[in-house]
Amino acid sequence: MNLYVYNNPFNRNLRYCERDITINGVTIPKGTSIDIPVYGMGRDEEFWEDPLVFKLESFFDWTLNSVVW
């Protein structure tokens, strides 16, 4: 397994908290850096059914009118 996948800076989004906020009882002060682990979220079964399998239907709403290319 390649550890570069887990430590790759392109797999993360770094943001900064613009104001003091409390989420689920945890206070995050203004200026705190927030690291969003995109790689991990894309493989979390809480958000995706069978996350390690690519399923086109997970990314496309088939009920919308499609555009002909």
KAKAWO-V873508 format. One line per field, one symbol per residue. ss: DSSP state (H for helix, E for strand, - for the rest). phi: phi as a letter, one per 30 degrees, with the letter a starting at -180 (. if undefined). psi: psi as a letter, one per 40 degrees, with the letter a starting at -180 (. if undefined). Layout:
ss=???
phi=???
psi=???
This chain:
ss=---HHHH-HHHEEEEE----EEE--EEE----EEEEEHHHH--------------HHH-----------
phi=.cdeedcddddbbcbbddadbcbhicccdejddcccdeedddbcddcbdhddcdbeddcbcdddddcdd
psi=ihedddeheeeihhihheihihhfehhhihehhhhhgddddeeheddhhgeehhhdedehheeihihh.
